[in-house]
């Protein structure tokens, strides 16, 4: 069996999670990755580094606006007033047009960053930290490399 991993994938290190209306410690932490890597090591499987694919394969699957949002969210968050939280987190959710049974988004994607937070993130379970984009892109490259293997 082959495994693929880049050490920078563990740079995704969320600091907060909303559970039942309370901000709590997240469970999606680098320690989870460390446990998975330890299990591979116990079985004699040395992870290989993924090939660099860039955003091409990602853009074949995901909307370019979403990819650009993920790529720029942290920098745009830094432009907000100093009272912003420690991570990119939505506070508005312009997702449904009031008719979720139709399973479609409203036709107008928000142009402002605050509106885009709720549009693209959808809930409070997905904080974006400083290194989230790099970690996310490397995870996608890992998936593509594994699929090609």
FILO-899626 format. One record per atom (N, C-alpha, C): residue in three letters; x, z, y. Coordinates in steps of 0.001 Angstrom, whole numbers, padded with zeros to 6 digits, always signed. Layout:
alaXZY/...
***
This chain:
unk+000842+000000-001182/unk+000000+000000+000000/unk+000886+000000+001244/unk+000460-000748+002242/unk+001169-000786+003512/unk+000338-000065+004571/unk+001028+000520+005514/unk+000372+001182+006640/unk+001079+000749+007916/unk+000344+000732+009005/unk+000896+000308+010285/unk+000574+001361+011338/unk+001557+001610+012199/unk+001377+002640+013223/unk+002462+002487+014282/unk+002089+002725+015515/unk+003063+002797+016608/unk+002980+004212+017184/unk+004108+004879+017390/unk+004081+006260+017886/unk+003295+006446+019185/unk+003240+005436+020024/unk+002508+005580+021282/unk+000993+005631+021086/unk+000509+005345+019881/unk-000918+005500+019623/unk-001339+006955+019800/unk-000433+007883+019586/unk-000774+009300+019730/unk-000764+009745+021190/unk-000501+008829+022111/unk-000541+009182+023533/unk-001966+009425+024017/unk-002952+008963+023265/unk-004343+009295+023593/unk-004521+010767+023257/unk-004666+011579+024270/unk-004681+013029+024107/unk-005754+013623+025016/unk-007035+013441+024668/unk-008106+013909+025548/unk-008039+015416+025782/unk-008456+015809+026978/unk-008395+017214+027374/unk-009762+017893+027372/unk-010827+017120+027258/unk-012163+017701+027356/unk-013163+016872+026558/unk-014240+017535+026178/unk-015302+016897+025405/unk-016586+017641+025742/unk-017674+016934+025875/unk-018950+017572+026171/unk-019749+017712+024884/unk-020090+018933+024535/unk-020847+019208+023313/unk-021974+020173+023654/unk-023188+019737+023432/unk-024369+020558+023707/unk-024363+021109+025129/unk-023964+020280+026087/unk-023993+020675+027482/unk-022837+021548+027933/unk-021850+021727+027086/unk-020703+022574+027416/unk-019415+021781+027234/unk-018499+021943+028186/unk-017192+021305+028056/unk-016364+022140+027087/unk-015889+021490+026028/unk-015116+022174+024988/unk-013838+021383+024709/unk-012986+021970+023901/unk-011762+021280+023488/unk-012134+020116+022569/unk-011542+018964+022774/unk-011846+017811+021923/unk-011210+017943+020544/unk-011720+017167+019614/unk-011155+017152+018264/unk-010325+015890+018006/unk-010479+014895+018849/unk-009742+013638+018704/unk-008375+013791+019360/unk-007491+014505+018690/unk-006195+014878+019249/unk-005043+014253+018469/unk-003856+014202+019062/unk-002687+013677+018347/unk-002397+014419+017039/unk-002815+015660+016922/unk-002593+016408+015680/unk-003295+015753+014489/unk-004426+015119+014743/unk-005112+014394+013659/unk-004227+013276+013136/unk-003600+012564+014058/unk-002698+011485+013665/unk-001520+012037+012886/unk-000985+013158+013342/unk+000155+013775+012648/unk-000220+014124+011213/unk-001436+014597+010990/unk-001876+014930+009621/unk-001995+013674+008761/unk-002502+012598+009350/unk-002595+011341+008600/unk-001210+010800+008253/unk-000291+010875+009199/unk+001074+010414+008933/unk+001743+011269+007863/unk+001493+012567+007883/unk+002053+013457+006861/unk+001507+013102+005480/unk+000229+012747+005408/unk-000360+012349+004124/unk+000286+011061+003617/unk+000523+010116+004504/unk+001208+008890+004096/unk+002604+009210+003573/unk+003296+010098+004257/unk+004654+010463+003841/unk+004644+011110+002455/unk+003664+011972+002207/unk+003564+012616+000884/unk+003387+011587-000230/unk+002804+010464+000102/unk+002577+009409-000882/unk+003656+008328-000837/unk+004705+008584-000083/unk+005825+007649-000032/unk+005548+006368+000727/unk+004616+006415+001658/unk+004267+005226+002433/unk+004821+005386+003845/unk+005765+004543+004188/unk+006362+004576+005524/unk+005633+003583+006421/unk+004982+004055+007468/unk+004265+003127+008351/unk+005210+002132+009020/unk+004750+000903+009100/unk+005480-000155+009783/unk+004928-000286+011200/unk+005769-000732+012096/unk+005304-000973+013467/unk+004448-002234+013505/unk+003363-002196+014261/unk+002531-003398+014365/unk+003216-004472+015199/unk+002851-005700+014923/unk+003325-006816+015743/unk+002633-006767+017098/unk+003273-007327+018096/unk+002679-007392+019427/unk+001750-008607+019493/unk+000493-008358+019789/unk-000498-009430+019878/unk-001063-009577+021285/unk-000777-008607+022154/unk-001350-008641+023496/unk-002858-008467+023459/unk-003515-008892+024508/unk-004967-008707+024593/unk-005764-009862+023996/unk-005104-010915+023558/unk-005822-012074+023017/unk-006845-011728+021949/unk-006438-011056+020863/unk-007412-010712+019829/unk-008508-009766+020328/unk-008162-008888+021239/unk-009146-007956+021798/unk-010205-008733+022573/unk-009758-009705+023359/unk-010689-010493+024170/unk-011540-011441+023332/unk-011139-011707+022106/unk-011983-012508+021212/unk-013203-011715+020761/unk-013115-010399+020827/unk-014186-009530+020346/unk-014925-008843+021486/unk-014182-008377+022485/unk-014763-007566+023554/unk-014873-008344+024857/unk-015868-007989+025640/unk-016093-008558+026956/unk-014866-008336+027844/unk-014464-009365+028568/unk-013283-009276+029428/unk-013440-008198+030497/unk-014649-008005+030999/unk-014880-006951+031987/unk-014617-005574+031414/unk-015018-005366+030169/unk-014781-004088+029496/unk-013286-003854+029295/unk-012583-004878+028844/unk-011140-004757+028614/unk-010430-004459+029929/unk-010794-005174+030974/unk-010178-004933+032290/unk-010488-003520+032775/unk-011716-003066+032540/unk-012083-001700+032913/unk-011166-000693+032222/unk-010998-000827+030913/unk-010136+000106+030180/unk-008698+000062+030691/unk-008239-001135+031001/unk-006862-001313+031459/unk-006619-000668+032828/unk-007636-000638+033679/unk-007453-000175+035058/unk-008117+001158+035367/unk-008859+001724+034433/unk-009662+002920+034720/unk-008827+004087+035240/unk-007700+004361+034618/unk-006904+005517+035047/unk-006403+005334+036482/unk-005879+004176+036797/unk-005378+003930+038158/unk-006509+004018+039176/unk-007664+003490+038837/unk-008803+003540+039757/unk-009301+004968+039930/unk-009222+005759+038874/unk-009611+007172+038931/unk-008720+007918+039928/unk-007454+007561+039971/unk-006514+008222+040880/unk-006852+007949+042344/unk-007585+006878+042606/unk-007980+006543+043975/unk-009170+007360+044469/unk-009822+008102+043572/unk-010970+008922+043966/unk-010492+010181+044681/unk-011402+010887+045361/unk-011009+012124+046047/unk-010361+013135+045096/unk-009605+014041+045680/unk-008815+015004+044905/unk-009660+015903+044012/unk-010947+016070+044294/unk-011768+016947+043447/unk-012198+016296+042137/unk-011731+015083+041880/unk-012042+014432+040599/unk-011512+015304+039457/unk-012063+015099+038272/unk-011629+015849+037102/unk-010294+015367+036564/unk-009814+016027+035516/unk-008504+015693+034964/unk-008467+014377+034193/unk-009635+013850+033839/unk-009709+012597+033085/unk-010848+011752+033626/unk-010785+010472+033338/unk-011864+009557+033698/unk-013081+009944+032864/unk-014171+010253+033564/unk-015384+010715+032889/unk-016583+010243+033690/unk-017589+009669+033061/unk-018738+009170+033814/unk-019642+010295+034314/unk-020354+010014+035391/unk-021361+010956+035885/unk-022693+010256+036132/unk-022715+008945+035991/unk-023949+008166+036064/unk-023962+007211+034876/unk-025164+006816+034467/unk-025283+005985+033273/unk-026276+004850+033501/unk-025852+003795+034183/unk-026750+002673+034465/unk-026859+001713+033287/unk-027150+002222+032126/unk-027133+001395+030921/unk-028462+000688+030702/unk-029509+001437+030440/unk-030803+000824+030129/unk-031614+000579+031377/unk-032481-000379+031301/unk-033369-000694+032412/unk-034665+000100+032306/unk-034652+001172+031539/unk-035865+001950+031334/unk-036637+001494+030108/unk-036121+000513+029391/unk-036792-000015+028209/unk-035795-000115+027053/unk-035319+001030+026549/unk-034316+000983+025477/unk-034807+000302+024209/unk-036118+000232+024019/unk-036635-000440+022824/unk-036291-001930+022820/unk-035971-002473+023970/unk-035585-003879+024042/unk-034124-004092+023663/unk-033380-003012+023572/unk-031977-003049+023136/unk-031123-004030+023936/unk-031367-004099+025222/unk-030546-004943+026089/unk-030155-004150+027328/unk-029032-004511+027875/unk-028600-003883+029118/unk-029333-004505+030302/unk-029321-003768+031377/unk-029833-004324+032627/unk-028991-005549+032983/unk-029570-006536+033656/unk-028828-007775+033905/unk-027691-007636+034913/unk-027661-006578+035687/unk-026663-006453+036754/unk-025615-005403+036404/unk-024425-005856+036062/unk-023305-004960+035799/unk-022883-004330+037129/unk-022664-003016+037163/unk-022220-002397+038409/unk-020886-002979+038875/unk-020752-003130+040171/unk-019491-003616+040726/unk-018597-002470+041171/unk-019176-001313+041455/unk-018395-000146+041866/unk-017874+000624+040666/unk-016753+001274+040863/unk-016096+001991+039771/unk-016971+003101+039192/unk-017635+003884+040024/unk-018464+004988+039526/unk-019579+004448+038630/unk-020220+003375+039034/unk-021247+002761+038195/unk-020681+002192+036912/unk-019489+001608+036994/unk-018858+001050+035798/unk-018513+002129+034777/unk-018223+003333+035236/unk-017915+004419+034294/unk-019045+004598+033289/unk-020261+004759+033779/unk-021392+004946+032884/unk-021783+003685+032142/unk-021572+002534+032767/unk-021891+001256+032133/unk-021027+001038+030899/unk-019714+001250+031056/unk-018791+000966+029964/unk-018585+002145+029022/unk-018628+003358+029523/unk-018362+004505+028654/unk-019629+004999+027975/unk-020737+004991+028651/unk-022016+005248+028002/unk-022369+006695+027742/unk-021400+007576+027590/unk-021694+008996+027429/unk-020449+009805+027778/unk-020521+011105+027588/unk-019428+011986+028005/unk-018490+012332+026850/unk-018517+011550+025800/unk-017660+011794+024637/unk-016387+010961+024669/unk-016146+010274+025760/unk-015050+009311+025786/unk-014172+009447+027031/unk-013540+010595+027241/unk-012680+010693+028416/unk-011478+009756+028299/unk-011082+009220+029424/unk-009919+008338+029472/unk-008814+009054+030224/unk-007683+009215+029562/unk-006529+009843+030183/unk-005506+008811+030619/unk-004407+009314+031125/unk-003370+008463+031706/unk-002837+007405+030739/unk-002725+007734+029474/unk-002107+006821+028508/unk-003113+006181+027547/unk-004384+006332+027847/unk-005425+005837+026939/unk-005325+004323+026727/unk-005080+003566+027785/unk-005028+002109+027635/unk-003920+001697+026677/unk-002727+002240+026862/unk-001610+001875+025979/unk-001937+002243+024538/unk-002451+003422+024339/unk-002806+003867+022996/unk-003874+002970+022378/unk-004864+002620+023171/unk-005952+001768+022691/unk-005451+000376+022326/unk-004639-000207+023192/unk-004116-001546+022914/unk-003239-001536+021662/unk-002408-000515+021505/unk-001570-000430+020302/unk-002413-000222+019049/unk-003501+000501+019168/unk-004399+000665+018021/unk-005017-000671+017633/unk-005386-001470+018629/unk-005918-002807+018340/unk-004849-003680+017690/unk-003623-003610+018198/unk-002540-004392+017600/unk-002274-003945+016164/unk-002413-002656+015910/unk-002256-002140+014551/unk-003329-002719+013636/unk-004562-002748+014116/unk-005657-003290+013307/unk-005444-004775+013012/unk-005019-005538+014016/unk-004786-006972+013815/unk-003632-007191+012839/unk-002559-006428+013008/unk-001413-006562+012103/unk-001818-006240+010672/unk-002588-005182+010494/unk-003037-004807+009146/unk-003938-005891+008556/unk-004808-006459+009372/unk-005690-007520+008877/unk-004902-008761+008472/unk-003808-009022+009172/unk-002973-010183+008862/unk-002048-009948+007671/unk-001832-008692+007313/unk-000852-008357+006253/unk-001337-008772+004875/
***
